[in-house]
Amino acid sequence: MSVLSHPGMKFRDRFRAMKEEATSRLDKAVANVPLPDIEGASLALELAQRAKSNLESCRCDYNERRYADAAEGMQQAVEKTSKAFGLLTGTAKPSQEEMREVGHKSFKAFLLHFGEYYPKMIALMQAQAEIPDSPIFDSPGMRGVGKALKTIFQKQLDELPPVDKVEAEILELKALKPEIMWKPTLMLDQSNKWVASSVADLKKRPLYSAGQKAVIGAGKGAVSHLGIFKKETLERTNLAGELGEAGQRLFSLAILTCWHLEPARYPSVGDYWNLSAYNESAPLIQALPQLLGHTEAAVGHTIGASGLALKIIRV
């Protein structure tokens, strides 16, 4: 029998012990949530807000059949959002050197300091997976929440690739050349491994179903009402949630779009691209409405994460 459920323990004492136990589990998890400095968070917010403007331009250009301009707008929206996400997670730093090193290859914003970020992400997920085992979830009102969280957190852990595989793929990614990637991404050619994995990722079911979000949201509301967790702990938890939502599709969007700035902007003069290829028959152009939806979600959550990070830092 758990000490928390001992019949001789008064309700008040049992509640206090339960609160301390649950808080310790969540604190262990959120200690691994990245928190940028104020410069990084401020720059991330500005970049994400600019990305929102790029998306509006992209949508307008697409509707007016200016397909090359729409592709350029999409590239810029994803690039700025990727850089913002990198600044928030610490995989990129707020310096001219690092922003230039990423350049227009937006996926590099995920890679520059990935070796520092990945162990923290694993530790966060492992600590998260232990949270639903807390006695606070062993009640009729919270049991469904705990079960949903356990399923999601375990799925995340099961899908984590080993470090050596990640390191090998980072080296391969850094070697990718625009002249090799431009046509496969424009045509969404799935004989290219990076295109195939990105397209598959965009087709995946969301990590949280609408039903799970509703259950978890109700559970979070109940826990907040009971005053179980400290305000700062809940804010770091919400930051983790915003970052998780922002990053779900962002890397795949970066892989597909980062090659389409200069080729969508200028006629080729002996170069590898063809400006006229940005037409309504190109698979990338046909996919733009779907990509807009994914990017719009990433931008919104990145703006939310930037605001939360600034709030936490300033306090």
NORRA-V835944 format. One record per pair of residues at least 24 apart in sequence whose C-alpha atoms are under 7 Angstrom apart, sorted by sequence separation. I is the first residue (numbers start at 1). J is the second residue. If there is no record, write none. Layout:
BEGIN
i=I j=J
i=I j=J
END
This chain:
BEGIN
i=82 j=106
i=86 j=110
i=129 j=153
i=51 j=76
i=52 j=77
i=79 j=104
i=82 j=107
i=128 j=153
i=129 j=154
i=51 j=77
i=83 j=109
i=91 j=117
i=79 j=106
i=82 j=109
i=90 j=117
i=125 j=153
i=51 j=80
i=51 j=81
i=48 j=80
i=125 j=157
i=47 j=80
i=48 j=81
i=47 j=81
i=48 j=84
i=47 j=84
i=44 j=84
i=44 j=87
i=44 j=88
i=249 j=294
i=41 j=87
i=40 j=87
i=41 j=88
i=202 j=249
i=40 j=88
i=201 j=249
i=250 j=298
i=36 j=87
i=201 j=252
i=246 j=297
i=247 j=298
i=36 j=88
i=246 j=298
i=35 j=88
i=36 j=89
i=40 j=93
i=245 j=298
i=246 j=299
i=35 j=89
i=36 j=90
i=40 j=94
i=198 j=252
i=34 j=89
i=39 j=94
i=246 j=301
i=34 j=90
i=245 j=301
i=246 j=302
i=243 j=301
i=111 j=170
i=242 j=301
i=243 j=302
i=242 j=302
i=195 j=256
i=242 j=304
i=243 j=305
i=242 j=305
i=148 j=212
i=239 j=305
i=239 j=308
i=145 j=215
i=239 j=309
i=145 j=216
i=185 j=256
i=145 j=219
i=142 j=219
i=182 j=259
i=181 j=259
i=178 j=259
i=32 j=120
i=32 j=121
i=32 j=123
i=33 j=124
i=32 j=124
i=179 j=272
i=30 j=124
i=29 j=124
i=187 j=282
i=188 j=283
i=186 j=282
i=187 j=283
i=188 j=284
i=186 j=283
i=187 j=284
i=29 j=127
i=186 j=284
i=28 j=127
i=29 j=128
i=185 j=284
i=26 j=131
i=25 j=131
i=22 j=134
i=22 j=136
i=18 j=135
i=18 j=136
i=107 j=251
i=107 j=254
i=106 j=254
i=107 j=255
i=106 j=258
i=105 j=258
i=104 j=258
i=82 j=250
i=78 j=253
i=79 j=254
i=78 j=254
i=79 j=258
i=75 j=257
i=75 j=258
i=75 j=260
i=75 j=261
i=72 j=260
i=71 j=260
i=72 j=261
i=72 j=264
i=71 j=264
i=72 j=265
i=69 j=264
i=68 j=264
i=68 j=265
i=33 j=236
i=23 j=229
i=27 j=233
i=30 j=236
i=30 j=237
i=33 j=240
i=19 j=228
i=68 j=278
i=67 j=278
i=67 j=279
i=78 j=295
i=85 j=302
i=67 j=285
i=81 j=299
i=52 j=299
i=51 j=299
i=48 j=299
i=48 j=302
i=49 j=303
i=48 j=303
i=45 j=303
i=45 j=306
i=44 j=306
i=41 j=306
i=41 j=309
i=41 j=310
i=38 j=310
i=35 j=309
i=38 j=313
END
